[in-house]
Amino acid sequence: MHKLISNPEHSSTPATQPYRVGWRIRLMLVALWLLASGGCGLQGSSKVANVSQSGFDATVSGTDLVLVKFGASWCGPCVRVDQELVKVAGTFAGRAEFVKVDIDSNRELATRYKVRGIPHMVLFQNGRPVDQRVGFQSAAQIESWLRQSGAATPTAESIQQNPFVSGV
């Protein structure tokens, strides 16, 4: 199972003593699988889309409930909130839309919604802003906020589809 080769470069290891390289191959395969399957939610997700100035109004008015996160790629708490949003987006699939706005490239939007600190989340209902939060929020806090704001409770089916939520 393991590919064995000798290591003549190390004087402490005799040339006749083999060492294993199979773990490197397995590690690369696992890394490739994580990248292909969406991994641990560290990279961008189709559940949380990036939106720019040009498509913002259509995105916000096109769905009953939209959570917009204003942030920046250099902001540590913003990156952590992105990971939490991926979890929540899986739970609320079909009931709410989740989008991100980069404030560095969309300054007009940040000004329009009075973004003073990041991460800054604005909840839109039927195209109008109804609530906002500033700072890091965990997935549980975001879910609670959505439920309090009138978002439909997620179904057991959507919870089972979300790998970050344990069991129904």
Helices and strands as residue ranges (DSSP letters): E 4-6, E 18-20, H 22-37, E 48-50, H 53-61, E 65-71, H 76-91, E 97-102, H 107-112, E 120-125, E 128-134, H 139-148, H 156-161
